[in-house]
Amino acid sequence: MPPPAWKADIDVTTSDLDRVLTGCRTAAAHWGSLSFGERERQLRRWANELARSRADVIATVREETGKPQADAELELLVGLEHLTWSARHAGRTLRPRRVSPGILAAEHQARVERRPLGVVGVIGPWNYPVLTPLGVLAGALAAGNTVVFKPSEYTTETGRALVEAFDRANPESADVLRLLPGGAEAGEALCRAGVDKVAFTGSTRTGQAVMAACADTLTPVVLECGGNDALIVAEDADVRAAARAAAWGAFSNAGQTCAGVERIYVVQSVGEQFLAALTAELAPVRAGHHYGRLTTPQQEKVVRVHVEDAAANGGRFLVGGPESFRGPGLVDPVVLTDVPEDRPAVQEETFGPVVVVRLVRDLDEGIARANAVPQALGAAVFSRSADPSVARRLRAGMVSVNGILTFAGVPGLPFGGNGASGFGRVHGREGLMEFTSAQAVTARRLHLTGSGLTRLRSPWWKHRALRALIRLRHGRD
């Protein structure tokens, strides 16, 4: 497996951004005027081009992130599913919707239209440099916007591959999707450039900086700021299935998954059985073989600090330990128990191959502890009864029951969280609507006597009619 391509910031000048933004603004009028069917055809050609060039795309992802082959292939597949879903459903989701005009405007027709915003700025992450941007880009483009896309500086070439594939597939749509390479300074410049919306995926701290920069121009934002997601194992769970799912959710992609598994709460009656199953599941697992490397050196430092702090404050190693850190980016699985709930490994997103397990009295305690962190992105519950009320009680934007991250693979479901995990949604109908504005329209179709209610020189009966309507529709004196 190739090592991750750890890079320094790439400089971007004001003239670079101006040139990119000017191109997108010019192209917005044409792209927004196309029918949904015409945009769908172009987005499908883009998906076909990415599929044809999959070997090169996957090789670039692996070079920049250190992912295994299978992980990069799965990421591309799920990303293409989201792309084609948005292309196919945009017309049905965003078409004009008739609204009852009510009694006061009975002579009018009323409708809601969804209008493209114009130019959307998309700031992508490094952990899933194909899947995450494609889900956002697809919604913005299918809704009729053009896009300035700034990938992470650690995965610039993957971002370039996405944009160049669009250009090869649709040479007639120049400047509809433009690349803005660069690091934090480029992202800040994009936020202050006056685009019509910014969609950001990354850490909570950077999300706060994005929101502050966008505030100067009142640029609306959709923020997906990661999570500290919990898995709850109920007393009636299929324990072996829960352990297999926990291992994948916590350690796939080296734990660098915003909606993965960072905390596990297991009801005591099945605690020993679950811990034994999880230990057995992870016994042969090694970084560099079963999952990839940590993509950035900064992230390895965070992981090490969280693990050392947990161990120094009473945490016990169930799997792994200091020896799990085997070299730059290579960290074998670490499972900790008995970590106090106020430690960073519990309260903060570790974003690495580390998971904390705690035994709880019952399901109620598990739910309470799952909800007791600032982030509220995703969650999972294993329970044979699959009581729907459990999902409703979890303060999370997404919940999988008897599965892990299943919601992320369903293109029609919205993706996003609450609290410190951000706000707004991408994917699905809600994701398409994020990249439009609602326009209310009325049009007169009849001329009724009652129209005198909205004239300055009203007929003599106006006040009497108004009093009668109030009594009739909203209660008598």
C-alpha positions as CSV (number, residue, x, y, z in Angstrom):
1,M,0.0,0.0,0.0
2,P,1.4,3.4,-0.9
3,P,2.0,5.9,1.9
4,P,-0.4,8.8,2.2
5,A,0.6,11.9,0.3
6,W,1.2,14.3,3.2
7,K,1.4,17.8,1.7
8,A,1.8,21.4,2.7
9,D,-0.7,24.1,1.8
10,I,-1.0,25.0,-1.8
11,D,-1.1,28.8,-2.4
12,V,-4.0,30.3,-4.3
13,T,-4.0,34.0,-5.3
14,T,-6.9,36.4,-5.4
15,S,-6.7,36.4,-9.2
16,D,-7.0,32.6,-9.3
17,L,-10.3,32.8,-7.3
18,D,-11.6,35.7,-9.3
19,R,-11.0,33.9,-12.6
20,V,-12.7,30.7,-11.3
21,L,-15.7,32.6,-9.8
22,T,-16.2,34.7,-12.9
23,G,-16.3,31.6,-15.1
24,C,-18.9,30.0,-12.8
25,R,-21.0,33.1,-12.7
26,T,-21.0,33.3,-16.5
27,A,-21.9,29.7,-16.8
28,A,-24.7,29.8,-14.2
29,A,-27.2,31.5,-16.5
30,H,-26.9,28.7,-19.1
31,W,-26.7,25.8,-16.7
32,G,-29.7,27.1,-14.6
33,S,-31.8,27.5,-17.8
34,L,-31.4,23.8,-18.8
35,S,-34.3,21.5,-18.2
36,F,-33.9,18.9,-15.5
37,G,-33.7,16.3,-18.2
38,E,-30.8,18.0,-19.9
39,R,-28.9,18.3,-16.7
40,E,-29.6,14.7,-15.8
41,R,-28.1,13.6,-19.1
42,Q,-24.9,15.5,-18.4
43,L,-24.6,14.3,-14.9
44,R,-25.1,10.7,-16.0
45,R,-22.4,11.2,-18.6
46,W,-20.2,12.4,-15.8
47,A,-20.9,9.2,-13.8
48,N,-20.2,7.1,-16.8
49,E,-16.8,8.9,-17.3
50,L,-15.9,8.3,-13.7
51,A,-16.8,4.7,-14.0
52,R,-14.7,4.3,-17.2
53,S,-11.7,6.0,-15.6
54,R,-12.1,4.2,-12.3
55,A,-8.6,2.7,-12.3
56,D,-7.0,6.1,-12.5
57,V,-9.4,7.6,-9.9
58,I,-8.9,4.8,-7.5
59,A,-5.1,4.9,-7.9
60,T,-5.2,8.6,-7.1
61,V,-7.4,8.1,-4.0
62,R,-5.0,5.4,-2.7
63,E,-1.9,7.5,-3.4
64,E,-3.3,10.5,-1.5
65,T,-5.1,8.8,1.4
66,G,-3.4,5.4,1.8
67,K,-6.7,3.5,1.5
68,P,-6.7,-0.2,0.5
69,Q,-8.0,-1.0,-3.0
70,A,-11.4,-2.4,-1.8
71,D,-12.1,0.7,0.3
72,A,-11.4,3.1,-2.6
73,E,-13.6,1.0,-4.9
74,L,-16.5,1.0,-2.4
75,E,-16.1,4.8,-1.9
76,L,-16.4,5.3,-5.7
77,L,-19.4,3.0,-6.0
78,V,-21.4,4.7,-3.2
79,G,-20.4,8.2,-4.6
80,L,-21.7,7.2,-8.1
81,E,-25.0,6.0,-6.5
82,H,-25.5,9.4,-4.9
83,L,-24.6,11.2,-8.1
84,T,-27.1,9.3,-10.3
85,W,-29.9,9.5,-7.6
86,S,-29.7,13.3,-7.6
87,A,-29.6,13.5,-11.4
88,R,-32.7,11.3,-11.6
89,H,-34.8,12.8,-8.8
90,A,-34.1,16.5,-9.1
91,G,-37.0,17.2,-11.5
92,R,-39.5,15.4,-9.4
93,T,-38.3,17.0,-6.2
94,L,-37.9,20.6,-7.4
95,R,-40.8,21.0,-9.8
96,P,-43.3,23.7,-9.0
97,R,-45.8,22.8,-6.4
98,R,-49.4,24.2,-6.3
99,V,-50.7,25.6,-3.0
100,S,-54.3,26.3,-2.0
101,P,-54.7,30.1,-2.1
102,G,-57.2,30.1,0.8
103,I,-60.3,32.2,1.1
104,L,-58.5,35.6,1.1
105,A,-56.9,35.0,-2.3
106,A,-59.5,32.7,-3.8
107,E,-59.3,34.5,-7.2
108,H,-55.6,33.7,-7.5
109,Q,-53.6,30.6,-8.2
110,A,-50.7,30.0,-5.9
111,R,-47.5,27.9,-6.3
112,V,-44.0,27.5,-4.9
113,E,-41.1,27.3,-7.3
114,R,-37.6,26.2,-6.3
115,R,-34.9,28.4,-8.0
116,P,-31.2,27.7,-8.2
117,L,-29.1,29.8,-6.0
118,G,-26.4,30.6,-8.6
119,V,-22.8,29.7,-7.6
120,V,-22.2,27.3,-4.7
121,G,-18.9,26.9,-3.0
122,V,-18.1,23.3,-1.9
123,I,-15.3,22.7,0.6
124,G,-14.5,19.0,0.7
125,P,-12.7,16.7,3.2
126,W,-9.7,14.4,2.9
127,N,-11.2,11.3,4.5
128,Y,-13.6,10.4,1.7
129,P,-12.4,12.6,-1.2
130,V,-14.7,11.0,-3.8
131,L,-17.9,10.0,-1.9
132,T,-18.4,13.1,0.2
133,P,-17.8,15.7,-2.5
134,L,-19.8,13.8,-5.1
135,G,-22.9,13.7,-2.8
136,V,-22.7,17.5,-2.4
137,L,-21.7,18.4,-5.9
138,A,-24.5,16.2,-7.3
139,G,-27.2,18.0,-5.4
140,A,-25.9,21.4,-6.2
141,L,-25.5,20.8,-9.9
142,A,-28.7,18.8,-10.3
143,A,-30.6,21.8,-8.7
144,G,-29.2,24.1,-11.4
145,N,-26.2,25.7,-9.7
146,T,-22.6,26.0,-10.9
147,V,-19.9,25.0,-8.4
148,V,-16.5,26.2,-7.2
149,F,-15.0,23.1,-5.6
150,K,-12.1,23.4,-3.1
151,P,-10.9,19.9,-2.2
152,S,-8.7,19.3,0.9
153,E,-5.1,20.2,0.2
154,Y,-4.3,16.6,1.1
155,T,-6.5,15.2,-1.7
156,T,-6.1,17.9,-4.4
157,E,-5.5,15.4,-7.2
158,T,-8.5,13.4,-6.4
159,G,-10.6,16.6,-6.6
160,R,-8.9,17.4,-9.9
161,A,-9.8,14.0,-11.2
162,L,-13.5,14.6,-10.4
163,V,-13.6,18.0,-12.2
164,E,-11.7,16.8,-15.2
165,A,-14.0,13.8,-15.6
166,F,-17.0,16.2,-15.7
167,D,-15.2,18.4,-18.4
168,R,-14.4,15.4,-20.5
169,A,-18.0,14.1,-20.3
170,N,-19.5,17.5,-21.0
171,P,-17.3,19.7,-23.1
172,E,-20.2,21.9,-23.9
173,S,-20.6,22.9,-20.2
174,A,-17.3,24.7,-19.5
175,D,-17.0,26.5,-16.2
176,V,-20.0,24.7,-14.7
177,L,-17.7,22.9,-12.2
178,R,-14.4,24.5,-11.4
179,L,-11.5,23.5,-9.2
180,L,-10.0,25.8,-6.5
181,P,-6.9,24.1,-5.1
182,G,-5.4,25.3,-1.9
183,G,-5.5,25.1,1.9
184,A,-7.1,27.1,4.6
185,E,-6.5,30.5,3.0
186,A,-8.2,29.3,-0.2
187,G,-11.2,28.1,1.8
188,E,-11.5,31.4,3.7
189,A,-11.2,33.4,0.4
190,L,-14.0,31.3,-1.1
191,C,-16.2,32.0,1.9
192,R,-15.7,35.7,1.6
193,A,-16.0,35.8,-2.2
194,G,-19.8,36.3,-2.2
195,V,-20.8,32.9,-3.6
196,D,-24.5,32.1,-3.1
197,K,-24.0,29.3,-0.6
198,V,-21.1,27.4,1.0
199,A,-21.3,23.7,1.8
200,F,-18.5,22.5,4.1
201,T,-17.5,19.1,5.4
202,G,-14.8,18.9,8.1
203,S,-14.1,19.5,11.8
204,T,-16.3,21.5,14.1
205,R,-13.5,24.1,14.7
206,T,-13.1,24.7,11.0
207,G,-16.8,24.8,10.5
208,Q,-17.0,27.6,13.0
209,A,-14.3,29.5,11.0
210,V,-16.3,28.9,7.8
211,M,-19.5,30.2,9.4
212,A,-17.7,33.3,10.7
213,A,-16.1,34.1,7.3
214,C,-19.4,33.7,5.5
215,A,-21.2,36.0,8.0
216,D,-19.5,39.1,6.6
217,T,-21.5,38.6,3.3
218,L,-24.5,36.8,4.9
219,T,-23.6,33.8,2.8
220,P,-25.7,30.9,3.9
221,V,-23.9,27.7,4.8
222,V,-24.6,24.0,5.2
223,L,-22.1,22.4,7.7
224,E,-21.3,18.8,8.2
225,C,-18.8,19.0,11.1
226,G,-18.3,15.4,12.0
227,G,-19.6,13.3,14.9
228,N,-18.7,11.4,18.0
229,D,-21.1,8.6,17.2
230,A,-22.3,5.9,19.6
231,L,-23.4,2.3,19.1
232,I,-25.8,0.9,21.7
233,V,-26.0,-2.9,22.2
234,A,-29.2,-3.8,23.9
235,E,-29.8,-6.9,26.0
236,D,-31.7,-8.6,23.2
237,A,-29.1,-7.8,20.5
238,D,-27.5,-10.4,18.2
239,V,-24.2,-9.9,19.9
240,R,-22.0,-11.5,17.3
241,A,-23.6,-9.3,14.6
242,A,-23.2,-6.3,16.8
243,A,-19.5,-7.0,17.3
244,R,-18.8,-7.5,13.6
245,A,-20.6,-4.2,12.8
246,A,-18.8,-2.4,15.6
247,A,-15.4,-3.5,14.3
248,W,-16.2,-2.3,10.8
249,G,-17.8,1.0,12.0
250,A,-14.9,1.8,14.3
251,F,-11.9,0.8,12.2
252,S,-12.8,0.9,8.5
253,N,-10.9,3.8,6.8
254,A,-8.6,3.8,9.9
255,G,-11.5,5.2,11.9
256,Q,-11.5,8.4,9.9
257,T,-15.2,8.4,9.4
258,C,-17.4,11.2,10.6
259,A,-20.4,8.9,11.2
260,G,-18.5,5.8,12.3
261,V,-18.4,4.3,15.8
262,E,-16.4,6.1,18.4
263,R,-18.2,5.0,21.6
264,I,-20.0,1.7,22.4
265,Y,-22.5,1.3,25.2
266,V,-23.3,-2.3,26.0
267,V,-26.0,-3.5,28.4
268,Q,-24.3,-5.4,31.3
269,S,-26.2,-8.6,30.8
270,V,-24.5,-9.2,27.4
271,G,-21.3,-7.2,28.2
272,E,-18.9,-10.1,28.6
273,Q,-20.2,-11.8,25.5
274,F,-19.9,-8.7,23.4
275,L,-16.4,-7.9,24.6
276,A,-15.2,-11.4,23.8
277,A,-16.8,-11.3,20.4
278,L,-15.2,-7.9,19.6
279,T,-11.8,-9.0,20.8
280,A,-12.0,-12.1,18.6
281,E,-13.1,-10.1,15.6
282,L,-10.2,-7.7,15.9
283,A,-7.5,-10.2,16.8
284,P,-6.1,-10.6,13.2
285,V,-6.8,-7.0,12.1
286,R,-3.8,-4.8,11.3
287,A,-3.3,-1.3,9.9
288,G,-1.9,-1.3,6.4
289,H,-3.7,-4.5,5.5
290,H,-7.3,-4.6,6.7
291,Y,-7.5,-0.8,6.7
292,G,-5.3,2.1,5.6
293,R,-3.1,4.6,7.2
294,L,-4.1,7.8,8.9
295,T,-4.1,10.4,6.1
296,T,-2.5,13.4,8.0
297,P,0.3,13.6,10.6
298,Q,-1.9,16.0,12.6
299,Q,-4.6,13.3,13.0
300,E,-2.1,10.8,14.3
301,K,-1.1,13.3,17.0
302,V,-4.8,13.6,18.1
303,V,-5.2,9.9,18.2
304,R,-2.1,9.4,20.4
305,V,-3.1,12.2,22.8
306,H,-6.6,10.7,23.3
307,V,-5.2,7.2,23.9
308,E,-2.5,8.3,26.3
309,D,-4.9,10.6,28.2
310,A,-7.5,7.8,28.6
311,A,-4.9,5.3,29.8
312,A,-3.5,7.8,32.3
313,N,-7.0,8.4,33.8
314,G,-8.1,4.8,34.5
315,G,-8.8,3.5,31.0
316,R,-7.8,-0.2,30.3
317,F,-6.7,-1.6,27.0
318,L,-9.0,-4.4,25.9
319,V,-7.3,-4.5,22.4
320,G,-4.0,-2.9,21.5
321,G,-2.1,-0.4,23.5
322,P,1.0,1.8,23.1
323,E,2.4,-0.9,20.7
324,S,-0.5,-0.2,18.3
325,F,1.4,2.9,17.0
326,R,3.8,1.2,14.5
327,G,5.1,4.0,12.4
328,P,3.9,7.1,10.4
329,G,0.2,6.7,9.9
330,L,0.0,3.0,10.9
331,V,-2.1,2.5,14.0
332,D,-3.5,-1.0,14.9
333,P,-6.9,-1.2,16.6
334,V,-7.2,0.2,20.1
335,V,-10.2,-0.7,22.2
336,L,-10.4,1.0,25.7
337,T,-12.7,0.3,28.6
338,D,-13.3,2.0,31.9
339,V,-12.5,5.5,30.4
340,P,-14.2,8.3,32.5
341,E,-16.9,9.9,30.5
342,D,-15.3,13.4,30.8
343,R,-12.1,12.4,29.0
344,P,-11.4,13.6,25.4
345,A,-11.6,10.1,24.1
346,V,-15.3,10.1,25.1
347,Q,-16.3,13.7,24.7
348,E,-14.4,14.5,21.5
349,E,-14.1,13.0,18.1
350,T,-10.9,11.0,17.9
351,F,-11.2,10.3,14.2
352,G,-8.8,7.3,14.3
353,P,-8.7,3.5,14.9
354,V,-9.8,3.9,18.6
355,V,-13.1,3.0,20.2
356,V,-14.2,3.3,23.8
357,V,-16.6,0.6,25.3
358,R,-18.6,1.1,28.5
359,L,-21.1,-1.4,30.1
360,V,-24.4,0.2,31.2
361,R,-27.3,-0.9,33.4
362,D,-29.9,-0.8,30.7
363,L,-30.9,0.7,27.4
364,D,-32.1,3.9,29.0
365,E,-28.6,4.6,30.4
366,G,-27.1,3.8,27.0
367,I,-29.3,6.3,25.3
368,A,-28.6,9.0,27.9
369,R,-24.8,8.5,27.6
370,A,-25.0,8.4,23.8
371,N,-26.8,11.8,23.9
372,A,-24.4,13.4,26.4
373,V,-21.8,14.8,23.9
374,P,-22.0,18.1,21.9
375,Q,-21.9,16.3,18.5
376,A,-25.1,14.7,17.2
377,L,-24.4,13.3,13.8
378,G,-25.2,9.6,13.6
379,A,-25.9,6.6,15.9
380,A,-26.6,2.9,15.8
381,V,-28.6,0.5,17.9
382,F,-28.5,-3.3,17.9
383,S,-31.7,-4.8,19.3
384,R,-33.8,-7.8,18.0
385,S,-37.0,-5.9,19.0
386,A,-35.9,-2.9,16.9
387,D,-38.3,-0.7,18.9
388,P,-38.8,2.5,16.7
389,S,-38.9,4.7,19.8
390,V,-35.2,4.0,20.5
391,A,-34.2,5.8,17.3
392,R,-36.5,8.7,18.1
393,R,-34.9,9.1,21.6
394,L,-31.4,9.5,20.1
395,R,-30.3,13.0,19.5
396,A,-28.8,12.3,16.1
397,G,-29.5,13.3,12.6
398,M,-29.2,9.7,11.4
399,V,-29.7,6.3,13.1
400,S,-29.1,2.8,11.9
401,V,-30.9,-0.1,13.6
402,N,-29.1,-3.4,13.4
403,G,-26.6,-2.0,11.1
404,I,-23.8,0.5,10.9
405,L,-23.7,3.6,8.6
406,T,-26.6,2.0,6.5
407,F,-28.1,5.5,6.1
408,A,-25.0,6.7,4.3
409,G,-25.6,4.1,1.5
410,V,-29.2,5.1,0.9
411,P,-29.1,8.0,-1.7
412,G,-32.6,9.1,-0.9
413,L,-31.9,9.8,2.8
414,P,-30.7,13.1,4.0
415,F,-27.2,13.2,5.6
416,G,-26.4,15.7,8.4
417,G,-26.4,16.3,12.1
418,N,-27.4,18.6,14.9
419,G,-25.5,20.5,17.6
420,A,-21.8,20.6,17.2
421,S,-22.1,18.4,14.2
422,G,-23.5,21.3,12.2
423,F,-26.8,21.9,10.4
424,G,-28.4,21.6,7.0
425,R,-28.6,18.4,5.0
426,V,-27.0,16.9,1.8
427,H,-28.3,13.8,-0.1
428,G,-31.9,13.0,-0.9
429,R,-34.7,15.4,-1.4
430,E,-33.6,17.6,1.5
431,G,-30.1,17.8,0.0
432,L,-31.5,18.9,-3.4
433,M,-33.6,21.6,-1.7
434,E,-30.6,22.9,0.3
435,F,-29.3,24.3,-3.0
436,T,-32.4,26.2,-4.1
437,S,-34.4,29.1,-2.8
438,A,-38.2,29.0,-2.5
439,Q,-40.1,31.5,-4.6
440,A,-43.7,32.1,-3.8
441,V,-45.9,33.0,-6.9
442,T,-49.5,34.0,-7.2
443,A,-51.4,34.8,-10.4
444,R,-55.0,36.1,-10.7
445,R,-57.3,33.8,-12.6
446,L,-60.8,35.2,-11.6
447,H,-62.2,38.6,-10.7
448,L,-64.4,38.2,-7.7
449,T,-66.4,40.8,-5.8
450,G,-64.3,40.0,-2.7
451,S,-61.3,41.5,-4.2
452,G,-62.5,44.8,-2.7
453,L,-61.0,43.6,0.5
454,T,-57.5,44.6,-0.8
455,R,-58.3,48.1,-2.2
456,L,-57.5,51.4,-0.5
457,R,-60.9,52.8,-1.6
458,S,-62.8,49.8,-0.2
459,P,-66.6,49.3,-0.6
460,W,-68.8,50.1,2.3
461,W,-69.3,46.5,3.2
462,K,-65.6,45.7,3.7
463,H,-65.4,46.1,7.5
464,R,-68.7,44.2,8.0
465,A,-67.4,41.3,5.8
466,L,-64.1,41.2,7.6
467,R,-65.8,40.9,11.0
468,A,-68.1,38.2,9.7
469,L,-65.1,36.2,8.3
470,I,-63.3,36.4,11.6
471,R,-66.3,35.1,13.5
472,L,-67.1,32.4,10.9
473,R,-63.6,31.0,10.5
474,H,-62.0,31.6,13.9
475,G,-64.7,31.6,16.5
476,R,-67.6,33.7,17.7
477,D,-67.5,36.4,20.4
